[in-house]
């Protein structure tokens, strides 16, 4: 028991794997931001991406209090899916398959974008 919260070993392992798996798309975003060469641009881009993702994901206030178009965006953000999956696991429920599919799609899209960015940087180094 930690902080008066009791998880079985099974629940703890599921929570650990979920948090690691669900953090991969967010880590890939961080990797792509780190590839920006100018430090000032990197910092600005990081803030311009992080705060909107946090706001529309429902971490600061519930999605049902937002306009409908922001709710729609929020439901597809990887931060929302990570949060909802963690909440469901902590409540003893199973993660919905749509959450896993959503994260997998984000992961594939970001891997593709990161690999294109890395290849572009390599070509730039050799030609420029």
RODREN-699053 format. One record per residue: residue in three letters; x, y, z of N, C-alpha, C in turn. Coordinates in nm, 2 decimals, padded with zeros to 4 digits. Each point is the difference from the previous one (the first is absolute). Layout:
N
[r "ALA" [X Y Z] [X Y Z] [X Y Z]],
...
This chain:
128
[r "UNK" [00.08 -00.12 00.00] [-00.08 00.12 00.00] [00.09 00.12 00.00]],
[r "UNK" [-00.02 00.09 -00.10] [00.07 00.13 -00.01] [-00.10 00.11 00.00]],
[r "UNK" [00.02 00.09 00.09] [-00.10 00.12 00.02] [-00.14 -00.05 00.01]],
[r "UNK" [-00.02 -00.10 00.08] [-00.14 -00.06 00.02] [-00.07 -00.04 -00.13]],
[r "UNK" [00.08 -00.04 -00.10] [-00.05 -00.05 -00.12] [00.05 -00.15 -00.01]],
[r "UNK" [-00.09 -00.09 -00.02] [00.03 -00.14 00.00] [-00.02 -00.06 -00.14]],
[r "UNK" [00.10 -00.04 -00.07] [-00.01 -00.07 -00.13] [00.06 -00.14 00.02]],
[r "UNK" [-00.07 -00.09 -00.07] [00.06 -00.14 00.00] [00.12 00.00 -00.10]],
[r "UNK" [00.08 -00.10 00.01] [00.12 -00.01 -00.08] [-00.04 00.01 -00.15]],
[r "UNK" [-00.11 -00.07 -00.03] [-00.05 00.00 -00.14] [-00.04 00.14 -00.05]],
[r "UNK" [-00.07 00.07 00.08] [-00.04 00.14 -00.03] [00.12 00.09 -00.01]],
[r "UNK" [00.10 -00.02 00.09] [00.12 00.08 -00.01] [00.08 -00.02 -00.13]],
[r "UNK" [00.01 -00.13 -00.04] [00.07 -00.03 -00.12] [-00.07 00.05 -00.12]],
[r "UNK" [-00.13 -00.01 00.00] [-00.08 00.06 -00.12] [00.02 00.15 00.00]],
[r "UNK" [-00.01 00.06 00.12] [00.02 00.15 00.00] [00.14 00.04 -00.05]],
[r "UNK" [00.10 -00.07 00.04] [00.14 00.03 -00.04] [00.01 -00.02 -00.15]],
[r "UNK" [-00.05 -00.11 -00.05] [00.01 -00.02 -00.15] [-00.08 00.10 -00.08]],
[r "UNK" [-00.12 00.04 00.06] [-00.08 00.10 -00.07] [00.07 00.13 -00.01]],
[r "UNK" [00.06 00.04 00.12] [00.06 00.13 00.00] [00.13 00.01 -00.09]],
[r "UNK" [00.07 -00.11 -00.01] [00.12 -00.01 -00.09] [-00.05 00.00 -00.14]],
[r "UNK" [-00.10 -00.08 -00.04] [-00.05 -00.01 -00.14] [-00.06 00.13 -00.04]],
[r "UNK" [-00.08 00.06 00.09] [-00.08 00.12 -00.04] [00.09 00.12 00.00]],
[r "UNK" [00.12 00.00 00.06] [00.09 00.11 00.00] [00.09 00.01 -00.13]],
[r "UNK" [00.00 -00.11 -00.08] [00.08 -00.01 -00.12] [-00.03 00.11 -00.10]],
[r "UNK" [-00.13 00.03 -00.03] [-00.02 00.11 -00.10] [00.04 00.13 00.06]],
[r "UNK" [-00.01 00.03 00.12] [00.04 00.12 00.06] [00.15 00.02 00.00]],
[r "UNK" [00.07 -00.11 00.03] [00.14 -00.01 -00.01] [00.05 00.03 -00.14]],
[r "UNK" [-00.07 -00.05 -00.10] [00.04 00.02 -00.14] [-00.02 00.15 -00.04]],
[r "UNK" [-00.10 00.06 00.06] [-00.02 00.14 -00.03] [00.12 00.08 00.06]],
[r "UNK" [00.04 -00.04 00.12] [00.12 00.06 00.06] [00.12 -00.02 -00.08]],
[r "UNK" [00.02 -00.12 -00.06] [00.11 -00.03 -00.08] [00.00 00.09 -00.12]],
[r "UNK" [-00.11 00.02 -00.07] [-00.01 00.09 -00.11] [00.03 00.14 00.03]],
[r "UNK" [-00.05 00.05 00.12] [00.03 00.13 00.04] [00.14 00.02 00.02]],
[r "UNK" [00.07 -00.10 00.06] [00.14 00.01 00.03] [00.09 00.01 -00.13]],
[r "UNK" [-00.06 -00.04 -00.12] [00.07 00.01 -00.12] [00.00 00.14 -00.06]],
[r "UNK" [-00.07 00.09 00.05] [00.00 00.14 -00.05] [00.13 00.06 00.05]],
[r "UNK" [00.08 00.05 -00.10] [00.13 00.05 00.03] [00.01 00.13 00.08]],
[r "UNK" [-00.09 00.09 -00.03] [00.01 00.13 00.08] [-00.07 -00.02 00.13]],
[r "UNK" [00.08 00.03 00.11] [-00.05 -00.02 00.14] [-00.13 00.09 00.03]],
[r "UNK" [00.00 00.12 -00.05] [-00.12 00.08 00.02] [-00.12 -00.05 -00.07]],
[r "UNK" [00.02 -00.04 -00.12] [-00.12 -00.06 -00.07] [-00.04 -00.13 00.06]],
[r "UNK" [00.09 -00.08 00.05] [-00.03 -00.13 00.07] [-00.09 00.03 00.12]],
[r "UNK" [00.04 00.10 00.08] [-00.07 00.04 00.12] [-00.14 00.05 -00.03]],
[r "UNK" [-00.01 00.09 -00.10] [-00.13 00.05 -00.04] [-00.09 -00.11 -00.05]],
[r "UNK" [00.05 -00.08 -00.09] [-00.08 -00.11 -00.05] [-00.05 -00.10 00.10]],
[r "UNK" [00.09 -00.03 00.10] [-00.03 -00.09 00.11] [-00.12 00.06 00.08]],
[r "UNK" [00.00 00.13 00.03] [-00.11 00.06 00.08] [-00.13 00.01 -00.09]],
[r "UNK" [00.02 00.03 -00.13] [-00.12 00.01 -00.08] [-00.07 -00.14 -00.02]],
[r "UNK" [00.08 -00.10 00.01] [-00.06 -00.14 -00.01] [-00.05 -00.05 00.13]],
[r "UNK" [00.08 00.02 00.11] [-00.03 -00.07 00.12] [-00.13 00.06 00.07]],
[r "UNK" [-00.01 00.13 00.01] [-00.11 00.06 00.07] [-00.14 -00.03 -00.07]],
[r "UNK" [-00.01 00.02 -00.13] [-00.13 -00.04 -00.07] [-00.03 -00.15 00.02]],
[r "UNK" [00.10 -00.09 00.00] [-00.03 -00.14 00.02] [-00.05 -00.02 00.14]],
[r "UNK" [00.06 00.06 00.10] [-00.05 -00.01 00.13] [-00.14 00.05 00.02]],
[r "UNK" [-00.02 00.12 -00.06] [-00.13 00.06 00.02] [-00.12 -00.08 -00.07]],
[r "UNK" [00.02 -00.04 -00.12] [-00.11 -00.07 -00.07] [-00.01 -00.15 00.04]],
[r "UNK" [00.10 -00.05 00.08] [-00.01 -00.14 00.04] [-00.08 -00.02 00.13]],
[r "UNK" [-00.04 00.11 00.06] [-00.09 -00.01 00.12] [00.08 -00.02 00.13]],
[r "UNK" [00.13 00.04 00.00] [00.08 -00.02 00.12] [-00.03 00.12 00.10]],
[r "UNK" [-00.03 00.12 -00.06] [-00.02 00.12 00.09] [-00.14 00.02 00.03]],
[r "UNK" [-00.10 -00.03 -00.09] [-00.14 00.00 00.03] [-00.07 -00.10 -00.09]],
[r "UNK" [-00.12 -00.04 00.04] [-00.06 -00.11 -00.07] [-00.04 00.04 -00.15]],
[r "UNK" [00.01 -00.10 -00.08] [-00.03 00.02 -00.14] [-00.15 00.04 -00.02]],
[r "UNK" [-00.09 -00.04 00.08] [-00.14 00.03 -00.02] [-00.03 00.15 00.03]],
[r "UNK" [00.10 00.07 00.05] [-00.02 00.15 00.01] [00.06 00.08 -00.11]],
[r "UNK" [00.05 -00.07 -00.10] [00.07 00.06 -00.12] [-00.10 00.00 -00.11]],
[r "UNK" [00.03 00.09 -00.10] [-00.08 00.00 -00.12] [00.01 -00.14 -00.07]],
[r "UNK" [-00.10 -00.03 -00.08] [-00.01 -00.14 -00.07] [00.13 -00.02 -00.08]],
[r "UNK" [00.04 00.09 -00.08] [00.12 -00.02 -00.09] [00.12 -00.03 00.08]],
[r "UNK" [00.02 00.06 00.12] [00.11 -00.03 00.09] [-00.01 -00.13 00.06]],
[r "UNK" [-00.12 -00.04 00.03] [-00.02 -00.14 00.06] [00.04 -00.10 -00.10]],
[r "UNK" [-00.04 00.02 -00.13] [00.04 -00.10 -00.10] [00.15 -00.01 -00.02]],
[r "UNK" [00.07 00.12 00.00] [00.14 00.00 -00.01] [00.06 -00.07 00.13]],
[r "UNK" [-00.05 00.03 00.11] [00.05 -00.05 00.13] [-00.01 -00.15 00.00]],
[r "UNK" [-00.11 -00.06 -00.04] [-00.02 -00.15 00.00] [00.10 -00.07 -00.08]],
[r "UNK" [00.06 00.06 -00.10] [00.10 -00.06 -00.08] [00.15 00.03 00.03]],
[r "UNK" [00.02 00.09 00.10] [00.13 00.03 00.04] [00.06 -00.11 00.08]],
[r "UNK" [00.13 -00.03 -00.01] [00.07 -00.11 00.07] [00.00 00.03 00.15]],
[r "UNK" [00.00 00.12 00.04] [00.00 00.03 00.15] [-00.13 -00.04 00.06]],
[r "UNK" [-00.11 00.03 -00.07] [-00.13 -00.04 00.05] [-00.01 -00.15 00.02]],
[r "UNK" [00.05 -00.07 -00.11] [-00.01 -00.15 00.01] [00.08 -00.06 00.11]],
[r "UNK" [00.12 00.06 00.02] [00.09 -00.04 00.11] [-00.07 00.02 00.13]],
[r "UNK" [-00.06 00.12 00.02] [-00.07 00.03 00.12] [-00.12 -00.09 00.03]],
[r "UNK" [-00.08 -00.02 -00.10] [-00.13 -00.08 00.02] [00.04 -00.15 00.02]],
[r "UNK" [00.10 -00.05 -00.07] [00.04 -00.13 00.03] [00.05 -00.02 00.14]],
[r "UNK" [00.08 00.09 00.05] [00.05 00.00 00.13] [-00.11 00.00 00.11]],
[r "UNK" [-00.10 00.09 -00.03] [-00.11 00.01 00.09] [-00.08 -00.13 00.01]],
[r "UNK" [-00.02 -00.06 -00.12] [-00.08 -00.12 -00.01] [00.07 -00.11 00.08]],
[r "UNK" [00.13 -00.01 -00.02] [00.08 -00.10 00.07] [00.00 00.02 00.15]],
[r "UNK" [00.01 00.12 00.04] [00.00 00.03 00.15] [-00.14 -00.03 00.06]],
[r "UNK" [-00.10 00.01 -00.08] [-00.14 -00.03 00.05] [-00.03 -00.15 -00.01]],
[r "UNK" [00.10 -00.08 -00.05] [-00.02 -00.15 -00.01] [-00.07 -00.04 -00.12]],
[r "UNK" [-00.01 00.09 -00.10] [-00.07 -00.03 -00.13] [00.10 -00.04 -00.11]],
[r "UNK" [-00.05 -00.05 -00.11] [00.09 -00.03 -00.11] [00.01 00.12 -00.09]],
[r "UNK" [00.11 00.01 -00.07] [00.02 00.11 -00.10] [-00.08 -00.04 -00.12]],
[r "UNK" [-00.07 00.10 -00.06] [-00.08 -00.02 -00.12] [00.10 -00.02 -00.12]],
[r "UNK" [-00.04 -00.09 -00.09] [00.09 -00.03 -00.11] [00.02 00.12 -00.09]],
[r "UNK" [-00.10 00.10 00.00] [00.02 00.12 -00.08] [00.12 00.08 00.05]],
[r "UNK" [00.02 00.00 00.13] [00.12 00.07 00.05] [00.13 -00.06 -00.05]],
[r "UNK" [00.01 -00.13 00.00] [00.12 -00.07 -00.05] [00.02 00.03 -00.15]],
[r "UNK" [-00.11 -00.01 -00.08] [00.01 00.03 -00.14] [00.04 00.14 -00.02]],
[r "UNK" [-00.06 00.10 00.07] [00.04 00.14 -00.01] [00.14 00.02 00.02]],
[r "UNK" [00.06 -00.06 00.11] [00.14 00.02 00.03] [00.09 -00.07 -00.11]],
[r "UNK" [-00.04 -00.11 -00.05] [00.07 -00.07 -00.10] [00.01 00.08 -00.13]],
[r "UNK" [-00.11 00.06 -00.03] [00.00 00.09 -00.12] [00.09 00.12 00.02]],
[r "UNK" [-00.01 00.07 00.12] [00.09 00.11 00.02] [00.14 -00.05 00.00]],
[r "UNK" [00.03 -00.11 00.05] [00.14 -00.05 00.00] [00.05 -00.03 -00.14]],
[r "UNK" [-00.08 -00.06 -00.08] [00.04 -00.02 -00.14] [00.02 00.13 -00.08]],
[r "UNK" [-00.09 00.10 00.02] [00.01 00.12 -00.07] [00.13 00.08 00.05]],
[r "UNK" [00.02 00.00 00.13] [00.12 00.07 00.05] [00.13 -00.07 -00.04]],
[r "UNK" [00.00 -00.13 00.00] [00.12 -00.08 -00.05] [00.03 00.04 -00.14]],
[r "UNK" [-00.10 00.00 -00.08] [00.02 00.03 -00.15] [00.05 00.15 -00.01]],
[r "UNK" [-00.06 00.09 00.07] [00.05 00.14 00.00] [00.14 00.01 00.05]],
[r "UNK" [00.04 -00.07 00.11] [00.13 00.01 00.06] [00.10 -00.06 -00.10]],
[r "UNK" [-00.03 -00.11 -00.07] [00.09 -00.06 -00.09] [00.03 00.09 -00.12]],
[r "UNK" [-00.11 00.06 -00.05] [00.02 00.10 -00.11] [00.09 00.11 00.04]],
[r "UNK" [-00.02 00.05 00.12] [00.08 00.11 00.05] [00.14 -00.04 00.02]],
[r "UNK" [00.03 -00.12 00.05] [00.13 -00.04 00.02] [00.07 -00.02 -00.14]],
[r "UNK" [-00.07 -00.06 -00.09] [00.06 -00.02 -00.14] [00.03 00.14 -00.06]],
[r "UNK" [-00.09 00.09 00.02] [00.02 00.14 -00.06] [00.12 00.06 00.06]],
[r "UNK" [00.03 -00.02 00.13] [00.11 00.06 00.07] [00.13 -00.06 -00.06]],
[r "UNK" [00.00 -00.14 -00.02] [00.12 -00.07 -00.05] [00.03 00.05 -00.14]],
[r "UNK" [-00.10 00.02 -00.09] [00.02 00.04 -00.13] [00.05 00.14 00.00]],
[r "UNK" [-00.05 00.09 00.09] [00.05 00.14 00.01] [00.14 00.00 00.04]],
[r "UNK" [00.05 -00.09 00.09] [00.14 00.00 00.04] [00.09 -00.04 -00.11]],
[r "UNK" [-00.04 -00.10 -00.08] [00.09 -00.04 -00.11] [00.00 00.09 -00.12]],
[r "UNK" [-00.11 00.07 -00.02] [-00.01 00.08 -00.12] [00.04 00.15 00.03]],
[r "UNK" [-00.02 00.04 00.13] [00.02 00.14 00.03] [00.12 00.02 00.08]],
